[in-house]
Amino acid sequence: MVPNYQRLPARFEIPGGERHSYFGQELLSTDREHAITIFLVSSTIVWLIGLLFVAVAAWIGRRAVRWSREEGVRTRLAPAAVPTLEAAV
């Protein structure tokens, strides 16, 4: 049979600060077993996902700079719009 002790504290205490007070709370009841789900991710995978975010951000930034540069060239090279005069009736 598996013992109930799971190396988790059943209570904790916060030390007194400016004013002395006591705080205690039961974290886990010991009358029944508790199921714990653990999801582990490799630090290498987390690092690669972060690198992917940085690469996508750099690519979007480079596209935006290139687009704004091309727009600036187009507006400078475009012939100036000549205002048309409409005949007043």
VONU-872876 format. One record per residue: x, y, z of N, C-alpha, C, CB in turn; residue number from 0; residue in one letter; chain. Coordinates in steps of 0.1 Angstrom, whole numbers, plus 5000, padded with zeros to 4 digits. Glycine has a CB too. Layout:
<recs>
<rec n_u="X" n_v="Y" n_w="Z" ca_u="X" ca_v="Y" ca_w="Z" c_u="X" c_v="Y" c_w="Z" cb_u="X" cb_v="Y" cb_w="Z" seq="NUM" type="A" mol="A"/>
...
</recs>
This chain:
<recs>
<rec n_u="5008" n_v="4988" n_w="5000" ca_u="5000" ca_v="5000" ca_w="5000" c_u="5009" c_v="5012" c_w="5000" cb_u="4990" cb_v="5000" cb_w="5012" seq="0" type="M" mol="A"/>
<rec n_u="5005" n_v="5023" n_w="4992" ca_u="5013" ca_v="5035" ca_w="4991" c_u="5010" c_v="5044" c_w="5003" cb_u="5009" cb_v="5042" cb_w="4978" seq="1" type="V" mol="A"/>
<rec n_u="5020" n_v="5049" n_w="5010" ca_u="5017" ca_v="5058" ca_w="5021" c_u="5011" c_v="5071" c_w="5017" cb_u="5030" cb_v="5061" cb_w="5029" seq="2" type="P" mol="A"/>
<rec n_u="5003" n_v="5077" n_w="5025" ca_u="4997" ca_v="5090" ca_w="5022" c_u="5006" c_v="5102" c_w="5021" cb_u="4986" cb_v="5093" cb_w="5032" seq="3" type="N" mol="A"/>
<rec n_u="5018" n_v="5100" n_w="5027" ca_u="5027" ca_v="5111" ca_w="5027" c_u="5033" c_v="5113" c_w="5013" cb_u="5039" cb_v="5109" cb_w="5038" seq="4" type="Y" mol="A"/>
<rec n_u="5032" n_v="5125" n_w="5007" ca_u="5036" ca_v="5128" ca_w="4994" c_u="5047" c_v="5139" c_w="4994" cb_u="5024" cb_v="5132" cb_w="4985" seq="5" type="Q" mol="A"/>
<rec n_u="5053" n_v="5142" n_w="5005" ca_u="5063" ca_v="5152" ca_w="5006" c_u="5058" c_v="5166" c_w="5003" cb_u="5075" cb_v="5149" cb_w="4997" seq="6" type="R" mol="A"/>
<rec n_u="5045" n_v="5168" n_w="5005" ca_u="5039" ca_v="5181" ca_w="5003" c_u="5034" c_v="5186" c_w="5017" cb_u="5027" cb_v="5181" cb_w="4993" seq="7" type="L" mol="A"/>
<rec n_u="5037" n_v="5198" n_w="5020" ca_u="5033" ca_v="5203" ca_w="5033" c_u="5017" c_v="5204" c_w="5034" cb_u="5039" cb_v="5217" cb_w="5037" seq="8" type="P" mol="A"/>
<rec n_u="5012" n_v="5200" n_w="5045" ca_u="4997" ca_v="5201" ca_w="5047" c_u="4994" c_v="5215" c_w="5052" cb_u="4992" cb_v="5190" cb_w="5057" seq="9" type="A" mol="A"/>
<rec n_u="5003" n_v="5222" n_w="5058" ca_u="5001" ca_v="5235" ca_w="5063" c_u="5013" c_v="5244" c_w="5060" cb_u="4997" cb_v="5236" cb_w="5078" seq="10" type="R" mol="A"/>
<rec n_u="5012" n_v="5257" n_w="5060" ca_u="5023" ca_v="5265" ca_w="5059" c_u="5021" c_v="5277" c_w="5068" cb_u="5026" cb_v="5269" cb_w="5044" seq="11" type="F" mol="A"/>
<rec n_u="5031" n_v="5284" n_w="5071" ca_u="5031" ca_v="5295" ca_w="5080" c_u="5038" c_v="5307" c_w="5074" cb_u="5036" cb_v="5292" cb_w="5094" seq="12" type="E" mol="A"/>
<rec n_u="5032" n_v="5319" n_w="5074" ca_u="5039" ca_v="5331" ca_w="5069" c_u="5044" c_v="5338" c_w="5081" cb_u="5029" cb_v="5340" cb_w="5061" seq="13" type="I" mol="A"/>
<rec n_u="5057" n_v="5341" n_w="5081" ca_u="5063" ca_v="5348" ca_w="5093" c_u="5057" c_v="5362" c_w="5095" cb_u="5078" cb_v="5349" cb_w="5092" seq="14" type="P" mol="A"/>
<rec n_u="5057" n_v="5367" n_w="5107" ca_u="5051" ca_v="5380" ca_w="5110" c_u="5058" c_v="5391" c_w="5104" cb_u="5050" cb_v="5382" cb_w="5125" seq="15" type="G" mol="A"/>
<rec n_u="5051" n_v="5401" n_w="5100" ca_u="5058" ca_v="5413" ca_w="5094" c_u="5057" c_v="5425" c_w="5103" cb_u="5051" cb_v="5417" cb_w="5080" seq="16" type="G" mol="A"/>
<rec n_u="5052" n_v="5436" n_w="5099" ca_u="5051" ca_v="5448" ca_w="5108" c_u="5042" c_v="5445" c_w="5119" cb_u="5046" cb_v="5460" cb_w="5100" seq="17" type="E" mol="A"/>
<rec n_u="5031" n_v="5439" n_w="5116" ca_u="5021" ca_v="5435" ca_w="5126" c_u="5022" c_v="5420" c_w="5127" cb_u="5007" cb_v="5440" cb_w="5123" seq="18" type="R" mol="A"/>
<rec n_u="5022" n_v="5415" n_w="5139" ca_u="5022" ca_v="5401" ca_w="5141" c_u="5008" c_v="5395" c_w="5138" cb_u="5027" cb_v="5397" cb_w="5155" seq="19" type="H" mol="A"/>
<rec n_u="5008" n_v="5385" n_w="5130" ca_u="4996" ca_v="5378" ca_w="5127" c_u="4999" c_v="5363" c_w="5123" cb_u="4988" cb_v="5385" cb_w="5115" seq="20" type="S" mol="A"/>
<rec n_u="4989" n_v="5355" n_w="5123" ca_u="4991" ca_v="5341" ca_w="5120" c_u="4982" c_v="5338" c_w="5108" cb_u="4988" cb_v="5332" cb_w="5132" seq="21" type="Y" mol="A"/>
<rec n_u="4987" n_v="5330" n_w="5099" ca_u="4980" ca_v="5326" ca_w="5087" c_u="4983" c_v="5311" c_w="5085" cb_u="4983" cb_v="5334" cb_w="5074" seq="22" type="F" mol="A"/>
<rec n_u="4973" n_v="5303" n_w="5085" ca_u="4974" ca_v="5289" ca_w="5082" c_u="4963" c_v="5284" c_w="5074" cb_u="4975" cb_v="5281" cb_w="5096" seq="23" type="G" mol="A"/>
<rec n_u="4967" n_v="5275" n_w="5065" ca_u="4956" ca_v="5270" ca_w="5056" c_u="4960" c_v="5256" c_w="5052" cb_u="4955" cb_v="5279" cb_w="5043" seq="24" type="Q" mol="A"/>
<rec n_u="4951" n_v="5247" n_w="5052" ca_u="4953" ca_v="5233" ca_w="5047" c_u="4954" c_v="5233" c_w="5032" cb_u="4943" cb_v="5223" cb_w="5052" seq="25" type="E" mol="A"/>
<rec n_u="4965" n_v="5228" n_w="5027" ca_u="4967" ca_v="5227" ca_w="5013" c_u="4961" c_v="5214" c_w="5007" cb_u="4982" cb_v="5228" cb_w="5009" seq="26" type="L" mol="A"/>
<rec n_u="4964" n_v="5203" n_w="5013" ca_u="4958" ca_v="5190" ca_w="5009" c_u="4953" c_v="5183" c_w="5021" cb_u="4969" cb_v="5182" cb_w="5002" seq="27" type="L" mol="A"/>
<rec n_u="4941" n_v="5178" n_w="5019" ca_u="4935" ca_v="5169" ca_w="5030" c_u="4942" c_v="5156" c_w="5029" cb_u="4920" cb_v="5168" cb_w="5029" seq="28" type="S" mol="A"/>
<rec n_u="4944" n_v="5150" n_w="5040" ca_u="4951" ca_v="5137" ca_w="5040" c_u="4941" c_v="5125" c_w="5041" cb_u="4961" cb_v="5137" cb_w="5052" seq="29" type="T" mol="A"/>
<rec n_u="4928" n_v="5128" n_w="5041" ca_u="4919" ca_v="5117" ca_w="5042" c_u="4917" c_v="5108" c_w="5029" cb_u="4905" cb_v="5122" cb_w="5046" seq="30" type="D" mol="A"/>
<rec n_u="4922" n_v="5114" n_w="5018" ca_u="4921" ca_v="5106" ca_w="5006" c_u="4933" c_v="5109" c_w="4997" cb_u="4907" cb_v="5109" cb_w="4998" seq="31" type="R" mol="A"/>
<rec n_u="4935" n_v="5101" n_w="4986" ca_u="4946" ca_v="5103" ca_w="4977" c_u="4942" c_v="5114" c_w="4967" cb_u="4949" cb_v="5090" cb_w="4970" seq="32" type="E" mol="A"/>
<rec n_u="4952" n_v="5121" n_w="4962" ca_u="4949" ca_v="5132" ca_w="4952" c_u="4957" c_v="5128" c_w="4940" cb_u="4954" cb_v="5145" cb_w="4958" seq="33" type="H" mol="A"/>
<rec n_u="4950" n_v="5130" n_w="4928" ca_u="4956" ca_v="5127" ca_w="4915" c_u="4963" c_v="5140" c_w="4911" cb_u="4946" cb_v="5123" cb_w="4905" seq="34" type="A" mol="A"/>
<rec n_u="4975" n_v="5139" n_w="4906" ca_u="4983" ca_v="5151" ca_w="4901" c_u="4986" c_v="5148" c_w="4887" cb_u="4995" cb_v="5153" cb_w="4910" seq="35" type="I" mol="A"/>
<rec n_u="4984" n_v="5158" n_w="4878" ca_u="4987" ca_v="5157" ca_w="4864" c_u="4999" c_v="5166" c_w="4862" cb_u="4976" cb_v="5161" cb_w="4855" seq="36" type="T" mol="A"/>
<rec n_u="5010" n_v="5161" n_w="4856" ca_u="5022" ca_v="5168" ca_w="4853" c_u="5024" c_v="5169" c_w="4838" cb_u="5034" cb_v="5162" cb_w="4861" seq="37" type="I" mol="A"/>
<rec n_u="5027" n_v="5181" n_w="4833" ca_u="5029" ca_v="5182" ca_w="4819" c_u="5043" c_v="5188" c_w="4817" cb_u="5019" cb_v="5192" cb_w="4812" seq="38" type="F" mol="A"/>
<rec n_u="5053" n_v="5181" n_w="4812" ca_u="5066" ca_v="5185" ca_w="4811" c_u="5070" c_v="5189" c_w="4796" cb_u="5076" cb_v="5175" cb_w="4816" seq="39" type="L" mol="A"/>
<rec n_u="5077" n_v="5200" n_w="4794" ca_u="5082" ca_v="5204" ca_w="4781" c_u="5097" c_v="5206" c_w="4782" cb_u="5074" cb_v="5217" cb_w="4776" seq="40" type="V" mol="A"/>
<rec n_u="5103" n_v="5201" n_w="4772" ca_u="5118" ca_v="5202" ca_w="4772" c_u="5122" c_v="5217" c_w="4770" cb_u="5124" cb_v="5194" cb_w="4760" seq="41" type="S" mol="A"/>
<rec n_u="5132" n_v="5221" n_w="4778" ca_u="5137" ca_v="5235" ca_w="4777" c_u="5142" c_v="5238" c_w="4763" cb_u="5148" cb_v="5238" cb_w="4787" seq="42" type="S" mol="A"/>
<rec n_u="5147" n_v="5228" n_w="4755" ca_u="5151" ca_v="5230" ca_w="4742" c_u="5139" c_v="5234" c_w="4733" cb_u="5158" cb_v="5218" cb_w="4736" seq="43" type="T" mol="A"/>
<rec n_u="5128" n_v="5227" n_w="4735" ca_u="5116" ca_v="5230" ca_w="4727" c_u="5111" c_v="5244" c_w="4730" cb_u="5105" cb_v="5219" cb_w="4730" seq="44" type="I" mol="A"/>
<rec n_u="5111" n_v="5247" n_w="4743" ca_u="5106" ca_v="5261" ca_w="4746" c_u="5115" c_v="5271" c_w="4740" cb_u="5106" cb_v="5263" cb_w="4762" seq="45" type="V" mol="A"/>
<rec n_u="5129" n_v="5269" n_w="4740" ca_u="5138" ca_v="5278" ca_w="4734" c_u="5136" c_v="5279" c_w="4719" cb_u="5153" cb_v="5274" cb_w="4737" seq="46" type="W" mol="A"/>
<rec n_u="5133" n_v="5268" n_w="4712" ca_u="5131" ca_v="5268" ca_w="4698" c_u="5118" c_v="5276" c_w="4694" cb_u="5130" cb_v="5254" cb_w="4692" seq="47" type="L" mol="A"/>
<rec n_u="5107" n_v="5274" n_w="4703" ca_u="5095" ca_v="5281" ca_w="4701" c_u="5097" c_v="5296" c_w="4702" cb_u="5084" cb_v="5277" cb_w="4711" seq="48" type="I" mol="A"/>
<rec n_u="5105" n_v="5300" n_w="4712" ca_u="5109" ca_v="5314" ca_w="4714" c_u="5117" c_v="5320" c_w="4702" cb_u="5117" cb_v="5317" cb_w="4726" seq="49" type="G" mol="A"/>
<rec n_u="5126" n_v="5312" n_w="4697" ca_u="5134" ca_v="5315" ca_w="4685" c_u="5125" c_v="5317" c_w="4673" cb_u="5145" cb_v="5305" cb_w="4682" seq="50" type="L" mol="A"/>
<rec n_u="5115" n_v="5308" n_w="4672" ca_u="5105" ca_v="5309" ca_w="4661" c_u="5097" c_v="5322" c_w="4662" cb_u="5095" cb_v="5297" cb_w="4661" seq="51" type="L" mol="A"/>
<rec n_u="5093" n_v="5326" n_w="4674" ca_u="5086" ca_v="5339" ca_w="4675" c_u="5095" c_v="5351" c_w="4671" cb_u="5081" cb_v="5341" cb_w="4690" seq="52" type="F" mol="A"/>
<rec n_u="5107" n_v="5350" n_w="4675" ca_u="5117" ca_v="5361" ca_w="4672" c_u="5119" c_v="5362" c_w="4657" cb_u="5130" cb_v="5360" cb_w="4679" seq="53" type="V" mol="A"/>
<rec n_u="5120" n_v="5350" n_w="4650" ca_u="5122" ca_v="5350" ca_w="4636" c_u="5110" c_v="5355" c_w="4628" cb_u="5125" cb_v="5336" cb_w="4631" seq="54" type="A" mol="A"/>
<rec n_u="5098" n_v="5352" n_w="4633" ca_u="5085" ca_v="5357" ca_w="4627" c_u="5084" c_v="5372" c_w="4628" cb_u="5073" cb_v="5349" cb_w="4632" seq="55" type="V" mol="A"/>
<rec n_u="5087" n_v="5377" n_w="4640" ca_u="5087" ca_v="5391" ca_w="4643" c_u="5097" c_v="5398" c_w="4634" cb_u="5089" cb_v="5394" cb_w="4658" seq="56" type="A" mol="A"/>
<rec n_u="5109" n_v="5393" n_w="4633" ca_u="5119" ca_v="5399" ca_w="4624" c_u="5115" c_v="5399" c_w="4610" cb_u="5133" cb_v="5392" cb_w="4625" seq="57" type="A" mol="A"/>
<rec n_u="5109" n_v="5388" n_w="4605" ca_u="5104" ca_v="5388" ca_w="4591" c_u="5093" c_v="5398" c_w="4589" cb_u="5099" cb_v="5373" cb_w="4588" seq="58" type="W" mol="A"/>
<rec n_u="5083" n_v="5399" n_w="4598" ca_u="5072" ca_v="5409" ca_w="4597" c_u="5078" c_v="5423" c_w="4597" cb_u="5062" cb_v="5407" cb_w="4608" seq="59" type="I" mol="A"/>
<rec n_u="5087" n_v="5425" n_w="4605" ca_u="5093" ca_v="5439" ca_w="4606" c_u="5101" c_v="5442" c_w="4593" cb_u="5103" cb_v="5440" cb_w="4618" seq="60" type="G" mol="A"/>
<rec n_u="5108" n_v="5432" n_w="4588" ca_u="5115" ca_v="5435" ca_w="4575" c_u="5106" c_v="5437" c_w="4564" cb_u="5125" cb_v="5423" cb_w="4572" seq="61" type="R" mol="A"/>
<rec n_u="5095" n_v="5430" n_w="4563" ca_u="5085" ca_v="5432" ca_w="4553" c_u="5079" c_v="5446" c_w="4554" cb_u="5074" cb_v="5422" cb_w="4554" seq="62" type="R" mol="A"/>
<rec n_u="5076" n_v="5450" n_w="4566" ca_u="5070" ca_v="5464" ca_w="4568" c_u="5080" c_v="5475" c_w="4564" cb_u="5066" cb_v="5466" cb_w="4583" seq="63" type="A" mol="A"/>
<rec n_u="5092" n_v="5473" n_w="4567" ca_u="5102" ca_v="5483" ca_w="4563" c_u="5104" c_v="5483" c_w="4548" cb_u="5116" cb_v="5480" cb_w="4570" seq="64" type="V" mol="A"/>
<rec n_u="5104" n_v="5472" n_w="4542" ca_u="5106" ca_v="5471" ca_w="4527" c_u="5093" c_v="5477" c_w="4521" cb_u="5107" cb_v="5456" cb_w="4523" seq="65" type="R" mol="A"/>
<rec n_u="5081" n_v="5474" n_w="4526" ca_u="5069" ca_v="5479" ca_w="4520" c_u="5069" c_v="5495" c_w="4521" cb_u="5057" cb_v="5473" cb_w="4527" seq="66" type="W" mol="A"/>
<rec n_u="5072" n_v="5500" n_w="4533" ca_u="5072" ca_v="5514" ca_w="4535" c_u="5083" c_v="5521" c_w="4526" cb_u="5074" cb_v="5518" cb_w="4550" seq="67" type="S" mol="A"/>
<rec n_u="5094" n_v="5515" n_w="4524" ca_u="5104" ca_v="5520" ca_w="4516" c_u="5099" c_v="5521" c_w="4501" cb_u="5117" cb_v="5512" cb_w="4517" seq="68" type="R" mol="A"/>
<rec n_u="5093" n_v="5510" n_w="4497" ca_u="5088" ca_v="5510" ca_w="4483" c_u="5077" c_v="5520" c_w="4481" cb_u="5083" cb_v="5496" cb_w="4479" seq="69" type="E" mol="A"/>
<rec n_u="5068" n_v="5521" n_w="4491" ca_u="5057" ca_v="5531" ca_w="4490" c_u="5063" c_v="5545" c_w="4489" cb_u="5048" cb_v="5530" cb_w="4502" seq="70" type="E" mol="A"/>
<rec n_u="5074" n_v="5548" n_w="4497" ca_u="5080" ca_v="5561" ca_w="4496" c_u="5086" c_v="5564" c_w="4483" cb_u="5091" cb_v="5562" cb_w="4507" seq="71" type="G" mol="A"/>
<rec n_u="5093" n_v="5554" n_w="4477" ca_u="5098" ca_v="5556" ca_w="4463" c_u="5087" c_v="5558" c_w="4453" cb_u="5107" cb_v="5544" cb_w="4459" seq="72" type="V" mol="A"/>
<rec n_u="5076" n_v="5550" n_w="4454" ca_u="5065" ca_v="5552" ca_w="4445" c_u="5059" c_v="5566" c_w="4446" cb_u="5054" cb_v="5542" cb_w="4448" seq="73" type="R" mol="A"/>
<rec n_u="5058" n_v="5571" n_w="4458" ca_u="5052" ca_v="5585" ca_w="4459" c_u="5061" c_v="5596" c_w="4454" cb_u="5048" cb_v="5587" cb_w="4474" seq="74" type="T" mol="A"/>
<rec n_u="5074" n_v="5593" n_w="4456" ca_u="5084" ca_v="5604" ca_w="4451" c_u="5085" c_v="5603" c_w="4436" cb_u="5097" cb_v="5602" cb_w="4457" seq="75" type="R" mol="A"/>
<rec n_u="5084" n_v="5592" n_w="4430" ca_u="5085" ca_v="5590" ca_w="4415" c_u="5072" c_v="5592" c_w="4408" cb_u="5091" cb_v="5577" cb_w="4412" seq="76" type="L" mol="A"/>
<rec n_u="5061" n_v="5592" n_w="4415" ca_u="5048" ca_v="5593" ca_w="4408" c_u="5047" c_v="5607" c_w="4403" cb_u="5037" cb_v="5589" cb_w="4417" seq="77" type="A" mol="A"/>
<rec n_u="5041" n_v="5609" n_w="4391" ca_u="5039" ca_v="5623" ca_w="4386" c_u="5030" c_v="5630" c_w="4395" cb_u="5034" cb_v="5622" cb_w="4371" seq="78" type="P" mol="A"/>
<rec n_u="5033" n_v="5643" n_w="4397" ca_u="5024" ca_v="5651" ca_w="4405" c_u="5010" c_v="5652" c_w="4399" cb_u="5030" cb_v="5665" cb_w="4408" seq="79" type="A" mol="A"/>
<rec n_u="5000" n_v="5651" n_w="4407" ca_u="4987" ca_v="5652" ca_w="4402" c_u="4984" c_v="5666" c_w="4399" cb_u="4976" cb_v="5647" cb_w="4413" seq="80" type="A" mol="A"/>
<rec n_u="4979" n_v="5668" n_w="4386" ca_u="4976" ca_v="5682" ca_w="4382" c_u="4962" c_v="5685" c_w="4385" cb_u="4979" cb_v="5683" cb_w="4366" seq="81" type="V" mol="A"/>
<rec n_u="4959" n_v="5695" n_w="4392" ca_u="4945" ca_v="5698" ca_w="4395" c_u="4937" c_v="5702" c_w="4382" cb_u="4944" cb_v="5709" cb_w="4406" seq="82" type="P" mol="A"/>
<rec n_u="4926" n_v="5697" n_w="4381" ca_u="4918" ca_v="5701" ca_w="4369" c_u="4908" c_v="5712" c_w="4373" cb_u="4910" cb_v="5689" cb_w="4364" seq="83" type="T" mol="A"/>
<rec n_u="4906" n_v="5721" n_w="4364" ca_u="4897" ca_v="5732" ca_w="4367" c_u="4884" c_v="5729" c_w="4360" cb_u="4903" cb_v="5746" cb_w="4361" seq="84" type="L" mol="A"/>
<rec n_u="4874" n_v="5730" n_w="4368" ca_u="4860" ca_v="5727" ca_w="4363" c_u="4854" c_v="5741" c_w="4359" cb_u="4852" cb_v="5719" cb_w="4373" seq="85" type="E" mol="A"/>
<rec n_u="4847" n_v="5741" n_w="4349" ca_u="4840" ca_v="5753" ca_w="4345" c_u="4829" c_v="5756" c_w="4354" cb_u="4835" cb_v="5752" cb_w="4330" seq="86" type="A" mol="A"/>
<rec n_u="4828" n_v="5768" n_w="4359" ca_u="4818" ca_v="5773" ca_w="4368" c_u="4805" c_v="5775" c_w="4360" cb_u="4822" cb_v="5785" cb_w="4376" seq="87" type="A" mol="A"/>
<rec n_u="4794" n_v="5771" n_w="4364" ca_u="4782" ca_v="5773" ca_w="4356" c_u="4775" c_v="5786" c_w="4361" cb_u="4772" cb_v="5761" cb_w="4357" seq="88" type="V" mol="A"/>
</recs>
